[in-house]
Amino acid sequence: MKKIQENLLEEIRKIEKVAEKNGTELFHASTKNPNAALVYNDKAIAILIIKELPDHFLVTPYIVDVKKWDWAESEGFSRDQIWEDERLQNMIFFPAVRKEMYEHLGISV
């Protein structure tokens, strides 16, 4: 587990360096799931999820639709329900390639 979290943090640092070179402030936060982390700024939120494969780690970025997240919470769904309900996940989280994630966060690459 520790190796997974170290690799996830390494990926976050890479993204932060790109943002810094671009003059964009970027933050990150852990989640309840140790294999996931939020990266965000005043423009948007993305989620990184890491999986351990036999010979490497795979990090997949997801774009978060904040308006739909807010809607779900206003309808009474808890954060746990949003994370766990497949229909809500499909409405709120969208897998992306790294370039799309950078654009979503307002980072030029």
C-alpha positions in Angstrom: 0.0 0.0 0.0 2.8 2.4 0.9 4.4 2.0 -2.6 1.1 2.8 -4.3 0.7 6.0 -2.3 4.3 7.0 -3.0 3.8 6.6 -6.7 0.5 8.5 -6.5 2.3 11.4 -4.7 5.1 11.3 -7.3 2.5 11.8 -10.1 0.9 14.7 -8.2 4.3 16.3 -7.9 4.8 16.0 -11.7 1.5 17.7 -12.3 2.3 20.4 -9.8 5.6 21.1 -11.6 3.8 21.5 -14.9 1.3 23.9 -13.3 4.0 25.9 -11.6 5.9 26.3 -14.9 2.6 27.6 -16.3 2.0 30.0 -13.5 -1.0 28.1 -12.2 -1.5 27.4 -8.6 -2.5 23.8 -7.9 -3.5 22.0 -4.7 -4.0 18.3 -3.8 -5.8 16.4 -1.1 -6.1 12.8 -0.1 -9.4 11.0 -0.2 -11.0 8.2 1.9 -9.6 5.9 -0.8 -5.8 5.6 -0.4 -5.5 4.9 -4.2 -7.1 8.2 -5.1 -6.3 11.9 -4.7 -7.9 15.2 -5.7 -5.9 17.8 -7.6 -7.7 21.2 -7.9 -7.4 24.9 -8.2 -9.9 27.8 -8.4 -10.9 26.7 -11.9 -11.7 23.0 -11.5 -11.2 19.6 -9.8 -9.7 16.4 -11.1 -9.2 13.0 -9.4 -6.2 10.7 -9.9 -6.7 7.0 -9.3 -3.7 4.7 -9.2 -3.8 0.9 -9.8 -1.0 -1.5 -9.3 -0.4 -3.8 -12.3 2.0 -6.7 -12.4 4.9 -4.6 -13.8 4.0 -1.0 -13.2 1.5 1.5 -11.8 -1.3 3.0 -13.9 -2.5 6.5 -13.0 -5.8 7.5 -14.6 -7.1 11.1 -14.3 -10.8 11.8 -14.0 -12.5 15.2 -14.6 -15.0 16.1 -12.0 -18.2 17.9 -13.0 -18.5 20.2 -10.0 -22.0 21.4 -10.9 -23.4 17.9 -11.0 -21.5 17.1 -7.7 -23.1 20.1 -6.1 -26.5 19.0 -7.5 -26.1 15.5 -6.0 -25.2 17.0 -2.6 -28.2 19.4 -2.8 -30.4 16.4 -3.5 -29.2 14.8 -0.3 -26.6 12.4 -1.5 -23.6 12.1 0.8 -20.0 12.1 -0.5 -19.8 8.4 0.2 -22.9 7.8 -1.9 -21.5 9.8 -4.7 -18.2 7.8 -4.6 -20.0 4.5 -4.4 -23.1 4.8 -6.6 -22.3 3.8 -10.2 -25.0 6.0 -11.7 -23.8 9.1 -9.8 -20.2 8.3 -10.7 -21.1 8.1 -14.4 -22.8 11.6 -14.1 -20.0 13.3 -12.2 -16.6 11.6 -13.0 -15.2 11.4 -16.5 -12.0 9.5 -17.4 -9.6 11.7 -19.3 -6.2 11.7 -20.8 -3.6 13.8 -19.1 -3.8 16.6 -21.7 -7.6 16.9 -21.1 -7.0 17.0 -17.3 -4.5 19.9 -17.8 -6.9 21.8 -19.9 -9.7 21.2 -17.4 -7.5 22.7 -14.7 -6.6 25.6 -16.9 -3.0 24.5 -17.4 -1.4 25.1 -20.8 0.9 22.3 -22.0 
